[in-house]
Amino acid sequence: MQQLFRNPETYFFITEPTPCPYLQGKKERRLIADTRGCDESVVQSLLSDNAFRRSHDVLYTPFCEDCKSCLP
């Protein structure tokens, strides 16, 4: 088994609701992963397999309560 993390803790954060960039009149929240201290290539692969997207050095996925329209 491959150890993924140098630090056993991985942190996830949820943003406050903001206007949805996909659906007018809706709000979105994002689940953001803090991957510092991780084997980034492995973690990015695992998270991208689970609908996370990457923007610069941030990995996130939409985390809306009543909508999954933009998730695969």
mmCIF file of the N, C-alpha and C atoms, coordinates in Angstrom:
data_MODEL
# 
_entry.id   MODEL 
# 
loop_
_atom_site.group_PDB 
_atom_site.id 
_atom_site.type_symbol 
_atom_site.label_atom_id 
_atom_site.label_alt_id 
_atom_site.label_comp_id 
_atom_site.label_asym_id 
_atom_site.label_entity_id 
_atom_site.label_seq_id 
_atom_site.pdbx_PDB_ins_code 
_atom_site.Cartn_x 
_atom_site.Cartn_y 
_atom_site.Cartn_z 
_atom_site.occupancy 
_atom_site.B_iso_or_equiv 
_atom_site.pdbx_formal_charge 
_atom_site.auth_seq_id 
_atom_site.auth_comp_id 
_atom_site.auth_asym_id 
_atom_site.auth_atom_id 
_atom_site.pdbx_PDB_model_num 
ATOM 1   N N  . MET A 1 1  ? 0.844   -1.166 0.000   1.00 0.00 ? 1  MET A N  1 
ATOM 2   C CA . MET A 1 1  ? 0.000   0.000  0.000   1.00 0.00 ? 1  MET A CA 1 
ATOM 3   C C  . MET A 1 1  ? 0.893   1.234  0.000   1.00 0.00 ? 1  MET A C  1 
ATOM 4   N N  . GLN A 1 2  ? 0.556   2.187  -0.823  1.00 0.00 ? 2  GLN A N  1 
ATOM 5   C CA . GLN A 1 2  ? 1.341   3.409  -0.931  1.00 0.00 ? 2  GLN A CA 1 
ATOM 6   C C  . GLN A 1 2  ? 0.838   4.461  0.052   1.00 0.00 ? 2  GLN A C  1 
ATOM 7   N N  . GLN A 1 3  ? 1.769   5.037  0.790   1.00 0.00 ? 3  GLN A N  1 
ATOM 8   C CA . GLN A 1 3  ? 1.388   6.111  1.706   1.00 0.00 ? 3  GLN A CA 1 
ATOM 9   C C  . GLN A 1 3  ? 1.202   7.380  0.893   1.00 0.00 ? 3  GLN A C  1 
ATOM 10  N N  . LEU A 1 4  ? 0.019   7.999  0.994   1.00 0.00 ? 4  LEU A N  1 
ATOM 11  C CA . LEU A 1 4  ? -0.288  9.172  0.197   1.00 0.00 ? 4  LEU A CA 1 
ATOM 12  C C  . LEU A 1 4  ? 0.124   10.471 0.866   1.00 0.00 ? 4  LEU A C  1 
ATOM 13  N N  . PHE A 1 5  ? 0.121   10.491 2.178   1.00 0.00 ? 5  PHE A N  1 
ATOM 14  C CA . PHE A 1 5  ? 0.310   11.741 2.893   1.00 0.00 ? 5  PHE A CA 1 
ATOM 15  C C  . PHE A 1 5  ? 1.521   11.681 3.809   1.00 0.00 ? 5  PHE A C  1 
ATOM 16  N N  . ARG A 1 6  ? 2.315   12.719 3.780   1.00 0.00 ? 6  ARG A N  1 
ATOM 17  C CA . ARG A 1 6  ? 3.388   12.853 4.752   1.00 0.00 ? 6  ARG A CA 1 
ATOM 18  C C  . ARG A 1 6  ? 2.796   13.196 6.108   1.00 0.00 ? 6  ARG A C  1 
ATOM 19  N N  . ASN A 1 7  ? 1.734   13.957 6.092   1.00 0.00 ? 7  ASN A N  1 
ATOM 20  C CA . ASN A 1 7  ? 0.986   14.339 7.285   1.00 0.00 ? 7  ASN A CA 1 
ATOM 21  C C  . ASN A 1 7  ? -0.335  13.573 7.210   1.00 0.00 ? 7  ASN A C  1 
ATOM 22  N N  . PRO A 1 8  ? -0.733  12.842 8.237   1.00 0.00 ? 8  PRO A N  1 
ATOM 23  C CA . PRO A 1 8  ? -1.936  12.018 8.139   1.00 0.00 ? 8  PRO A CA 1 
ATOM 24  C C  . PRO A 1 8  ? -3.235  12.805 8.017   1.00 0.00 ? 8  PRO A C  1 
ATOM 25  N N  . GLU A 1 9  ? -3.191  14.113 8.188   1.00 0.00 ? 9  GLU A N  1 
ATOM 26  C CA . GLU A 1 9  ? -4.414  14.898 8.116   1.00 0.00 ? 9  GLU A CA 1 
ATOM 27  C C  . GLU A 1 9  ? -4.527  15.588 6.767   1.00 0.00 ? 9  GLU A C  1 
ATOM 28  N N  . THR A 1 10 ? -5.688  15.484 6.161   1.00 0.00 ? 10 THR A N  1 
ATOM 29  C CA . THR A 1 10 ? -6.018  16.228 4.959   1.00 0.00 ? 10 THR A CA 1 
ATOM 30  C C  . THR A 1 10 ? -7.179  17.125 5.325   1.00 0.00 ? 10 THR A C  1 
ATOM 31  N N  . TYR A 1 11 ? -7.133  18.346 4.858   1.00 0.00 ? 11 TYR A N  1 
ATOM 32  C CA . TYR A 1 11 ? -8.170  19.297 5.230   1.00 0.00 ? 11 TYR A CA 1 
ATOM 33  C C  . TYR A 1 11 ? -9.059  19.624 4.041   1.00 0.00 ? 11 TYR A C  1 
ATOM 34  N N  . PHE A 1 12 ? -10.348 19.670 4.296   1.00 0.00 ? 12 PHE A N  1 
ATOM 35  C CA . PHE A 1 12 ? -11.335 20.088 3.313   1.00 0.00 ? 12 PHE A CA 1 
ATOM 36  C C  . PHE A 1 12 ? -12.091 21.269 3.900   1.00 0.00 ? 12 PHE A C  1 
ATOM 37  N N  . PHE A 1 13 ? -12.394 22.231 3.041   1.00 0.00 ? 13 PHE A N  1 
ATOM 38  C CA . PHE A 1 13 ? -13.098 23.436 3.454   1.00 0.00 ? 13 PHE A CA 1 
ATOM 39  C C  . PHE A 1 13 ? -14.302 23.636 2.552   1.00 0.00 ? 13 PHE A C  1 
ATOM 40  N N  . ILE A 1 14 ? -15.372 24.197 3.095   1.00 0.00 ? 14 ILE A N  1 
ATOM 41  C CA . ILE A 1 14 ? -16.569 24.512 2.314   1.00 0.00 ? 14 ILE A CA 1 
ATOM 42  C C  . ILE A 1 14 ? -16.712 26.025 2.262   1.00 0.00 ? 14 ILE A C  1 
ATOM 43  N N  . THR A 1 15 ? -16.893 26.548 1.055   1.00 0.00 ? 15 THR A N  1 
ATOM 44  C CA . THR A 1 15 ? -17.040 27.989 0.895   1.00 0.00 ? 15 THR A CA 1 
ATOM 45  C C  . THR A 1 15 ? -18.451 28.435 1.269   1.00 0.00 ? 15 THR A C  1 
ATOM 46  N N  . GLU A 1 16 ? -18.592 29.720 1.478   1.00 0.00 ? 16 GLU A N  1 
ATOM 47  C CA . GLU A 1 16 ? -19.912 30.320 1.663   1.00 0.00 ? 16 GLU A CA 1 
ATOM 48  C C  . GLU A 1 16 ? -20.634 30.299 0.315   1.00 0.00 ? 16 GLU A C  1 
ATOM 49  N N  . PRO A 1 17 ? -21.965 30.312 0.312   1.00 0.00 ? 17 PRO A N  1 
ATOM 50  C CA . PRO A 1 17 ? -22.694 30.345 -0.964  1.00 0.00 ? 17 PRO A CA 1 
ATOM 51  C C  . PRO A 1 17 ? -22.375 31.613 -1.767  1.00 0.00 ? 17 PRO A C  1 
ATOM 52  N N  . THR A 1 18 ? -22.181 31.426 -3.064  1.00 0.00 ? 18 THR A N  1 
ATOM 53  C CA . THR A 1 18 ? -21.954 32.532 -4.000  1.00 0.00 ? 18 THR A CA 1 
ATOM 54  C C  . THR A 1 18 ? -22.831 32.302 -5.222  1.00 0.00 ? 18 THR A C  1 
ATOM 55  N N  . PRO A 1 19 ? -23.034 33.312 -6.066  1.00 0.00 ? 19 PRO A N  1 
ATOM 56  C CA . PRO A 1 19 ? -23.838 33.096 -7.274  1.00 0.00 ? 19 PRO A CA 1 
ATOM 57  C C  . PRO A 1 19 ? -23.243 31.975 -8.129  1.00 0.00 ? 19 PRO A C  1 
ATOM 58  N N  . CYS A 1 20 ? -24.097 31.112 -8.610  1.00 0.00 ? 20 CYS A N  1 
ATOM 59  C CA . CYS A 1 20 ? -23.660 29.984 -9.440  1.00 0.00 ? 20 CYS A CA 1 
ATOM 60  C C  . CYS A 1 20 ? -23.223 30.486 -10.816 1.00 0.00 ? 20 CYS A C  1 
ATOM 61  N N  . PRO A 1 21 ? -22.041 30.069 -11.290 1.00 0.00 ? 21 PRO A N  1 
ATOM 62  C CA . PRO A 1 21 ? -21.593 30.490 -12.614 1.00 0.00 ? 21 PRO A CA 1 
ATOM 63  C C  . PRO A 1 21 ? -22.286 29.723 -13.744 1.00 0.00 ? 21 PRO A C  1 
ATOM 64  N N  . TYR A 1 22 ? -23.033 28.674 -13.415 1.00 0.00 ? 22 TYR A N  1 
ATOM 65  C CA . TYR A 1 22 ? -23.672 27.843 -14.428 1.00 0.00 ? 22 TYR A CA 1 
ATOM 66  C C  . TYR A 1 22 ? -25.167 28.090 -14.562 1.00 0.00 ? 22 TYR A C  1 
ATOM 67  N N  . LEU A 1 23 ? -25.853 28.310 -13.443 1.00 0.00 ? 23 LEU A N  1 
ATOM 68  C CA . LEU A 1 23 ? -27.311 28.436 -13.457 1.00 0.00 ? 23 LEU A CA 1 
ATOM 69  C C  . LEU A 1 23 ? -27.738 29.755 -12.828 1.00 0.00 ? 23 LEU A C  1 
ATOM 70  N N  . GLN A 1 24 ? -28.393 30.577 -13.629 1.00 0.00 ? 24 GLN A N  1 
ATOM 71  C CA . GLN A 1 24 ? -28.834 31.882 -13.155 1.00 0.00 ? 24 GLN A CA 1 
ATOM 72  C C  . GLN A 1 24 ? -29.828 31.728 -12.008 1.00 0.00 ? 24 GLN A C  1 
ATOM 73  N N  . GLY A 1 25 ? -29.646 32.535 -10.979 1.00 0.00 ? 25 GLY A N  1 
ATOM 74  C CA . GLY A 1 25 ? -30.546 32.523 -9.835  1.00 0.00 ? 25 GLY A CA 1 
ATOM 75  C C  . GLY A 1 25 ? -30.223 31.474 -8.783  1.00 0.00 ? 25 GLY A C  1 
ATOM 76  N N  . LYS A 1 26 ? -29.239 30.639 -9.035  1.00 0.00 ? 26 LYS A N  1 
ATOM 77  C CA . LYS A 1 26 ? -28.842 29.605 -8.070  1.00 0.00 ? 26 LYS A CA 1 
ATOM 78  C C  . LYS A 1 26 ? -27.586 30.039 -7.322  1.00 0.00 ? 26 LYS A C  1 
ATOM 79  N N  . LYS A 1 27 ? -27.348 29.412 -6.197  1.00 0.00 ? 27 LYS A N  1 
ATOM 80  C CA . LYS A 1 27 ? -26.136 29.638 -5.412  1.00 0.00 ? 27 LYS A CA 1 
ATOM 81  C C  . LYS A 1 27 ? -25.289 28.376 -5.466  1.00 0.00 ? 27 LYS A C  1 
ATOM 82  N N  . GLU A 1 28 ? -23.985 28.551 -5.377  1.00 0.00 ? 28 GLU A N  1 
ATOM 83  C CA . GLU A 1 28 ? -23.090 27.395 -5.323  1.00 0.00 ? 28 GLU A CA 1 
ATOM 84  C C  . GLU A 1 28 ? -22.192 27.488 -4.098  1.00 0.00 ? 28 GLU A C  1 
ATOM 85  N N  . ARG A 1 29 ? -21.748 26.330 -3.667  1.00 0.00 ? 29 ARG A N  1 
ATOM 86  C CA . ARG A 1 29 ? -20.705 26.217 -2.646  1.00 0.00 ? 29 ARG A CA 1 
ATOM 87  C C  . ARG A 1 29 ? -19.665 25.282 -3.232  1.00 0.00 ? 29 ARG A C  1 
ATOM 88  N N  . ARG A 1 30 ? -18.444 25.391 -2.742  1.00 0.00 ? 30 ARG A N  1 
ATOM 89  C CA . ARG A 1 30 ? -17.374 24.515 -3.220  1.00 0.00 ? 30 ARG A CA 1 
ATOM 90  C C  . ARG A 1 30 ? -16.706 23.824 -2.046  1.00 0.00 ? 30 ARG A C  1 
ATOM 91  N N  . LEU A 1 31 ? -16.350 22.576 -2.267  1.00 0.00 ? 31 LEU A N  1 
ATOM 92  C CA . LEU A 1 31 ? -15.544 21.811 -1.327  1.00 0.00 ? 31 LEU A CA 1 
ATOM 93  C C  . LEU A 1 31 ? -14.107 21.919 -1.830  1.00 0.00 ? 31 LEU A C  1 
ATOM 94  N N  . ILE A 1 32 ? -13.241 22.493 -1.015  1.00 0.00 ? 32 ILE A N  1 
ATOM 95  C CA . ILE A 1 32 ? -11.858 22.752 -1.410  1.00 0.00 ? 32 ILE A CA 1 
ATOM 96  C C  . ILE A 1 32 ? -10.932 21.835 -0.620  1.00 0.00 ? 32 ILE A C  1 
ATOM 97  N N  . ALA A 1 33 ? -9.996  21.220 -1.325  1.00 0.00 ? 33 ALA A N  1 
ATOM 98  C CA . ALA A 1 33 ? -9.029  20.314 -0.692  1.00 0.00 ? 33 ALA A CA 1 
ATOM 99  C C  . ALA A 1 33 ? -7.694  21.018 -0.522  1.00 0.00 ? 33 ALA A C  1 
ATOM 100 N N  . ASP A 1 34 ? -7.157  20.943 0.676   1.00 0.00 ? 34 ASP A N  1 
ATOM 101 C CA . ASP A 1 34 ? -5.812  21.447 0.965   1.00 0.00 ? 34 ASP A CA 1 
ATOM 102 C C  . ASP A 1 34 ? -4.867  20.262 0.827   1.00 0.00 ? 34 ASP A C  1 
ATOM 103 N N  . THR A 1 35 ? -4.075  20.245 -0.230  1.00 0.00 ? 35 THR A N  1 
ATOM 104 C CA . THR A 1 35 ? -3.218  19.096 -0.524  1.00 0.00 ? 35 THR A CA 1 
ATOM 105 C C  . THR A 1 35 ? -1.770  19.316 -0.105  1.00 0.00 ? 35 THR A C  1 
ATOM 106 N N  . ARG A 1 36 ? -1.512  20.363 0.645   1.00 0.00 ? 36 ARG A N  1 
ATOM 107 C CA . ARG A 1 36 ? -0.134  20.579 1.113   1.00 0.00 ? 36 ARG A CA 1 
ATOM 108 C C  . ARG A 1 36 ? 0.283   19.396 1.989   1.00 0.00 ? 36 ARG A C  1 
ATOM 109 N N  . GLY A 1 37 ? 1.488   18.915 1.770   1.00 0.00 ? 37 GLY A N  1 
ATOM 110 C CA . GLY A 1 37 ? 1.994   17.787 2.538   1.00 0.00 ? 37 GLY A CA 1 
ATOM 111 C C  . GLY A 1 37 ? 1.620   16.443 1.947   1.00 0.00 ? 37 GLY A C  1 
ATOM 112 N N  . CYS A 1 38 ? 1.030   16.453 0.756   1.00 0.00 ? 38 CYS A N  1 
ATOM 113 C CA . CYS A 1 38 ? 0.594   15.211 0.109   1.00 0.00 ? 38 CYS A CA 1 
ATOM 114 C C  . CYS A 1 38 ? 1.467   14.927 -1.110  1.00 0.00 ? 38 CYS A C  1 
ATOM 115 N N  . ASP A 1 39 ? 1.426   13.695 -1.559  1.00 0.00 ? 39 ASP A N  1 
ATOM 116 C CA . ASP A 1 39 ? 2.013   13.349 -2.847  1.00 0.00 ? 39 ASP A CA 1 
ATOM 117 C C  . ASP A 1 39 ? 1.041   13.895 -3.890  1.00 0.00 ? 39 ASP A C  1 
ATOM 118 N N  . GLU A 1 40 ? 1.310   15.101 -4.388  1.00 0.00 ? 40 GLU A N  1 
ATOM 119 C CA . GLU A 1 40 ? 0.334   15.829 -5.189  1.00 0.00 ? 40 GLU A CA 1 
ATOM 120 C C  . GLU A 1 40 ? -0.139  15.075 -6.421  1.00 0.00 ? 40 GLU A C  1 
ATOM 121 N N  . SER A 1 41 ? 0.736   14.393 -7.133  1.00 0.00 ? 41 SER A N  1 
ATOM 122 C CA . SER A 1 41 ? 0.301   13.706 -8.347  1.00 0.00 ? 41 SER A CA 1 
ATOM 123 C C  . SER A 1 41 ? -0.704  12.609 -8.031  1.00 0.00 ? 41 SER A C  1 
ATOM 124 N N  . VAL A 1 42 ? -0.491  11.879 -6.955  1.00 0.00 ? 42 VAL A N  1 
ATOM 125 C CA . VAL A 1 42 ? -1.412  10.808 -6.568  1.00 0.00 ? 42 VAL A CA 1 
ATOM 126 C C  . VAL A 1 42 ? -2.725  11.394 -6.070  1.00 0.00 ? 42 VAL A C  1 
ATOM 127 N N  . VAL A 1 43 ? -2.648  12.392 -5.205  1.00 0.00 ? 43 VAL A N  1 
ATOM 128 C CA . VAL A 1 43 ? -3.855  12.991 -4.637  1.00 0.00 ? 43 VAL A CA 1 
ATOM 129 C C  . VAL A 1 43 ? -4.671  13.676 -5.724  1.00 0.00 ? 43 VAL A C  1 
ATOM 130 N N  . GLN A 1 44 ? -4.025  14.407 -6.627  1.00 0.00 ? 44 GLN A N  1 
ATOM 131 C CA . GLN A 1 44 ? -4.757  15.056 -7.711  1.00 0.00 ? 44 GLN A CA 1 
ATOM 132 C C  . GLN A 1 44 ? -5.473  14.031 -8.570  1.00 0.00 ? 44 GLN A C  1 
ATOM 133 N N  . SER A 1 45 ? -4.840  12.913 -8.826  1.00 0.00 ? 45 SER A N  1 
ATOM 134 C CA . SER A 1 45 ? -5.470  11.860 -9.610  1.00 0.00 ? 45 SER A CA 1 
ATOM 135 C C  . SER A 1 45 ? -6.693  11.291 -8.890  1.00 0.00 ? 45 SER A C  1 
ATOM 136 N N  . LEU A 1 46 ? -6.545  11.002 -7.602  1.00 0.00 ? 46 LEU A N  1 
ATOM 137 C CA . LEU A 1 46 ? -7.674  10.469 -6.828  1.00 0.00 ? 46 LEU A CA 1 
ATOM 138 C C  . LEU A 1 46 ? -8.831  11.454 -6.763  1.00 0.00 ? 46 LEU A C  1 
ATOM 139 N N  . LEU A 1 47 ? -8.517  12.720 -6.508  1.00 0.00 ? 47 LEU A N  1 
ATOM 140 C CA . LEU A 1 47 ? -9.580  13.714 -6.408  1.00 0.00 ? 47 LEU A CA 1 
ATOM 141 C C  . LEU A 1 47 ? -10.232 13.974 -7.763  1.00 0.00 ? 47 LEU A C  1 
ATOM 142 N N  . SER A 1 48 ? -9.456  14.012 -8.836  1.00 0.00 ? 48 SER A N  1 
ATOM 143 C CA . SER A 1 48 ? -10.058 14.245 -10.150 1.00 0.00 ? 48 SER A CA 1 
ATOM 144 C C  . SER A 1 48 ? -10.957 13.082 -10.558 1.00 0.00 ? 48 SER A C  1 
ATOM 145 N N  . ASP A 1 49 ? -10.650 11.884 -10.105 1.00 0.00 ? 49 ASP A N  1 
ATOM 146 C CA . ASP A 1 49 ? -11.533 10.737 -10.348 1.00 0.00 ? 49 ASP A CA 1 
ATOM 147 C C  . ASP A 1 49 ? -12.847 10.869 -9.585  1.00 0.00 ? 49 ASP A C  1 
ATOM 148 N N  . ASN A 1 50 ? -12.891 11.790 -8.628  1.00 0.00 ? 50 ASN A N  1 
ATOM 149 C CA . ASN A 1 50 ? -14.085 12.000 -7.807  1.00 0.00 ? 50 ASN A CA 1 
ATOM 150 C C  . ASN A 1 50 ? -14.663 13.401 -7.999  1.00 0.00 ? 50 ASN A C  1 
ATOM 151 N N  . ALA A 1 51 ? -14.612 13.888 -9.231  1.00 0.00 ? 51 ALA A N  1 
ATOM 152 C CA . ALA A 1 51 ? -15.259 15.133 -9.671  1.00 0.00 ? 51 ALA A CA 1 
ATOM 153 C C  . ALA A 1 51 ? -14.600 16.407 -9.160  1.00 0.00 ? 51 ALA A C  1 
ATOM 154 N N  . PHE A 1 52 ? -13.369 16.323 -8.637  1.00 0.00 ? 52 PHE A N  1 
ATOM 155 C CA . PHE A 1 52 ? -12.662 17.543 -8.257  1.00 0.00 ? 52 PHE A CA 1 
ATOM 156 C C  . PHE A 1 52 ? -12.034 18.152 -9.504  1.00 0.00 ? 52 PHE A C  1 
ATOM 157 N N  . ARG A 1 53 ? -11.964 19.471 -9.508  1.00 0.00 ? 53 ARG A N  1 
ATOM 158 C CA . ARG A 1 53 ? -11.355 20.219 -10.595 1.00 0.00 ? 53 ARG A CA 1 
ATOM 159 C C  . ARG A 1 53 ? -10.161 20.972 -10.037 1.00 0.00 ? 53 ARG A C  1 
ATOM 160 N N  . ARG A 1 54 ? -9.264  21.360 -10.929 1.00 0.00 ? 54 ARG A N  1 
ATOM 161 C CA . ARG A 1 54 ? -8.068  22.076 -10.483 1.00 0.00 ? 54 ARG A CA 1 
ATOM 162 C C  . ARG A 1 54 ? -8.047  23.461 -11.103 1.00 0.00 ? 54 ARG A C  1 
ATOM 163 N N  . SER A 1 55 ? -7.754  24.443 -10.295 1.00 0.00 ? 55 SER A N  1 
ATOM 164 C CA . SER A 1 55 ? -7.540  25.810 -10.756 1.00 0.00 ? 55 SER A CA 1 
ATOM 165 C C  . SER A 1 55 ? -6.276  26.310 -10.066 1.00 0.00 ? 55 SER A C  1 
ATOM 166 N N  . HIS A 1 56 ? -5.208  26.436 -10.845 1.00 0.00 ? 56 HIS A N  1 
ATOM 167 C CA . HIS A 1 56 ? -3.893  26.807 -10.308 1.00 0.00 ? 56 HIS A CA 1 
ATOM 168 C C  . HIS A 1 56 ? -3.480  25.781 -9.254  1.00 0.00 ? 56 HIS A C  1 
ATOM 169 N N  . ASP A 1 57 ? -3.348  26.172 -8.001  1.00 0.00 ? 57 ASP A N  1 
ATOM 170 C CA . ASP A 1 57 ? -2.927  25.211 -6.976  1.00 0.00 ? 57 ASP A CA 1 
ATOM 171 C C  . ASP A 1 57 ? -4.070  24.811 -6.047  1.00 0.00 ? 57 ASP A C  1 
ATOM 172 N N  . VAL A 1 58 ? -5.301  25.012 -6.505  1.00 0.00 ? 58 VAL A N  1 
ATOM 173 C CA . VAL A 1 58 ? -6.483  24.694 -5.696  1.00 0.00 ? 58 VAL A CA 1 
ATOM 174 C C  . VAL A 1 58 ? -7.250  23.547 -6.348  1.00 0.00 ? 58 VAL A C  1 
ATOM 175 N N  . LEU A 1 59 ? -7.645  22.576 -5.537  1.00 0.00 ? 59 LEU A N  1 
ATOM 176 C CA . LEU A 1 59 ? -8.513  21.492 -5.996  1.00 0.00 ? 59 LEU A CA 1 
ATOM 177 C C  . LEU A 1 59 ? -9.870  21.692 -5.343  1.00 0.00 ? 59 LEU A C  1 
ATOM 178 N N  . TYR A 1 60 ? -10.933 21.642 -6.144  1.00 0.00 ? 60 TYR A N  1 
ATOM 179 C CA . TYR A 1 60 ? -12.269 21.901 -5.613  1.00 0.00 ? 60 TYR A CA 1 
ATOM 180 C C  . TYR A 1 60 ? -13.306 21.108 -6.397  1.00 0.00 ? 60 TYR A C  1 
ATOM 181 N N  . THR A 1 61 ? -14.480 20.977 -5.812  1.00 0.00 ? 61 THR A N  1 
ATOM 182 C CA . THR A 1 61 ? -15.625 20.396 -6.489  1.00 0.00 ? 61 THR A CA 1 
ATOM 183 C C  . THR A 1 61 ? -16.867 21.152 -6.039  1.00 0.00 ? 61 THR A C  1 
ATOM 184 N N  . PRO A 1 62 ? -17.848 21.316 -6.928  1.00 0.00 ? 62 PRO A N  1 
ATOM 185 C CA . PRO A 1 62 ? -19.097 21.931 -6.490  1.00 0.00 ? 62 PRO A CA 1 
ATOM 186 C C  . PRO A 1 62 ? -19.708 21.105 -5.357  1.00 0.00 ? 62 PRO A C  1 
ATOM 187 N N  . PHE A 1 63 ? -20.286 21.786 -4.393  1.00 0.00 ? 63 PHE A N  1 
ATOM 188 C CA . PHE A 1 63 ? -20.816 21.127 -3.197  1.00 0.00 ? 63 PHE A CA 1 
ATOM 189 C C  . PHE A 1 63 ? -22.148 21.777 -2.834  1.00 0.00 ? 63 PHE A C  1 
ATOM 190 N N  . CYS A 1 64 ? -23.076 21.742 -3.766  1.00 0.00 ? 64 CYS A N  1 
ATOM 191 C CA . CYS A 1 64 ? -24.366 22.410 -3.604  1.00 0.00 ? 64 CYS A CA 1 
ATOM 192 C C  . CYS A 1 64 ? -25.374 21.450 -2.982  1.00 0.00 ? 64 CYS A C  1 
ATOM 193 N N  . GLU A 1 65 ? -26.199 21.971 -2.086  1.00 0.00 ? 65 GLU A N  1 
ATOM 194 C CA . GLU A 1 65 ? -27.130 21.117 -1.349  1.00 0.00 ? 65 GLU A CA 1 
ATOM 195 C C  . GLU A 1 65 ? -28.203 20.485 -2.226  1.00 0.00 ? 65 GLU A C  1 
ATOM 196 N N  . ASP A 1 66 ? -28.816 21.267 -3.104  1.00 0.00 ? 66 ASP A N  1 
ATOM 197 C CA . ASP A 1 66 ? -29.975 20.773 -3.849  1.00 0.00 ? 66 ASP A CA 1 
ATOM 198 C C  . ASP A 1 66 ? -29.737 20.653 -5.345  1.00 0.00 ? 66 ASP A C  1 
ATOM 199 N N  . CYS A 1 67 ? -28.496 20.634 -5.786  1.00 0.00 ? 67 CYS A N  1 
ATOM 200 C CA . CYS A 1 67 ? -28.244 20.639 -7.223  1.00 0.00 ? 67 CYS A CA 1 
ATOM 201 C C  . CYS A 1 67 ? -26.956 19.880 -7.531  1.00 0.00 ? 67 CYS A C  1 
ATOM 202 N N  . LYS A 1 68 ? -26.991 19.089 -8.574  1.00 0.00 ? 68 LYS A N  1 
ATOM 203 C CA . LYS A 1 68 ? -25.808 18.366 -9.051  1.00 0.00 ? 68 LYS A CA 1 
ATOM 204 C C  . LYS A 1 68 ? -25.668 18.552 -10.562 1.00 0.00 ? 68 LYS A C  1 
ATOM 205 N N  . SER A 1 69 ? -26.232 19.634 -11.094 1.00 0.00 ? 69 SER A N  1 
ATOM 206 C CA . SER A 1 69 ? -26.287 19.854 -12.539 1.00 0.00 ? 69 SER A CA 1 
ATOM 207 C C  . SER A 1 69 ? -24.925 19.880 -13.218 1.00 0.00 ? 69 SER A C  1 
ATOM 208 N N  . CYS A 1 70 ? -23.905 20.389 -12.559 1.00 0.00 ? 70 CYS A N  1 
ATOM 209 C CA . CYS A 1 70 ? -22.600 20.512 -13.211 1.00 0.00 ? 70 CYS A CA 1 
ATOM 210 C C  . CYS A 1 70 ? -21.651 19.369 -12.856 1.00 0.00 ? 70 CYS A C  1 
ATOM 211 N N  . LEU A 1 71 ? -22.129 18.373 -12.148 1.00 0.00 ? 71 LEU A N  1 
ATOM 212 C CA . LEU A 1 71 ? -21.296 17.212 -11.819 1.00 0.00 ? 71 LEU A CA 1 
ATOM 213 C C  . LEU A 1 71 ? -21.531 16.101 -12.830 1.00 0.00 ? 71 LEU A C  1 
ATOM 214 N N  . PRO A 1 72 ? -20.461 15.351 -13.157 1.00 0.00 ? 72 PRO A N  1 
ATOM 215 C CA . PRO A 1 72 ? -20.636 14.245 -14.125 1.00 0.00 ? 72 PRO A CA 1 
ATOM 216 C C  . PRO A 1 72 ? -21.482 13.124 -13.559 1.00 0.00 ? 72 PRO A C  1 
# 
